[in-house]
Amino acid sequence: MNMSYPGIGKYFSGRDHTTALHAYEKVNKELKENERLREEVEFLREKLYLA
């Protein structure tokens, strides 16, 4: 699903688009620094795509 930041913010309880942007940036940074998180996200992606 492709959504804009304003669309994502609205989807999550009418939040502002900057909340969605901040969350994206925070997770993206953490994925670069945290190998265990990368592995867990990859595991979940594999589960979702195979389901």
Wavefront OBJ file of the C-alpha trace (Angstrom):
o trace
v 0.000 0.000 0.000
v 1.382 3.395 -0.957
v 0.160 6.323 1.076
v 1.322 9.891 1.496
v 2.505 11.120 4.887
v -0.714 13.112 5.342
v -2.709 9.974 4.451
v -0.782 7.886 6.968
v -1.237 10.534 9.658
v -4.959 10.692 9.008
v -5.203 6.892 9.092
v -3.638 6.807 12.562
v -6.182 8.785 14.579
v -5.986 11.949 12.537
v -2.361 12.661 13.390
v -0.396 15.338 11.580
v 1.760 14.251 8.625
v 4.891 15.287 10.532
v 4.179 12.509 13.045
v 4.276 9.933 10.234
v 7.424 11.481 8.781
v 9.159 11.476 12.178
v 8.231 7.822 12.740
v 9.576 6.854 9.313
v 12.860 8.659 9.897
v 13.255 7.166 13.376
v 12.644 3.594 12.214
v 14.843 4.049 9.150
v 17.725 5.276 11.342
v 17.232 2.436 13.822
v 17.241 -0.143 11.009
v 20.679 1.112 9.942
v 22.064 0.836 13.477
v 20.339 -2.228 14.933
v 21.072 -5.583 13.312
v 18.570 -7.468 15.449
v 15.771 -5.101 14.421
v 16.749 -5.566 10.746
v 16.544 -9.339 11.184
v 13.151 -9.134 12.888
v 11.752 -6.860 10.181
v 13.060 -9.184 7.482
v 11.463 -12.164 9.255
v 8.108 -10.341 9.382
v 8.364 -9.352 5.718
v 8.992 -12.946 4.729
v 5.983 -14.092 6.788
v 3.736 -11.440 5.273
v 4.769 -12.117 1.676
v 4.365 -15.883 2.068
v 0.957 -15.654 3.736
l 1 2 3 4 5 6 7 8 9 10 11 12 13 14 15 16 17 18 19 20 21 22 23 24 25 26 27 28 29 30 31 32 33 34 35 36 37 38 39 40 41 42 43 44 45 46 47 48 49 50 51
